[in-house]
């Protein structure tokens, strides 16, 4: 009889734990968490200039992205990447 006592007590404890009240998060908490997770770096921008694409090149890239690349553009891109690799190796 004592050998059944421990398993019965464990089963009763597990059943009682299932009846515990779980409170939902406050209203709007998921939206606040999503907004916090989207912040990358809230500090002000540095004083040095931004390097990277210029406006013209960025516009062309966006047009290619929106319309898709034609076969001629793919050939030019392959040629540019090959030429860039050749210049880097020199």
Residue pairs with C-beta under 8 A, 6 or more apart in sequence:
53 61
64 73
69 77
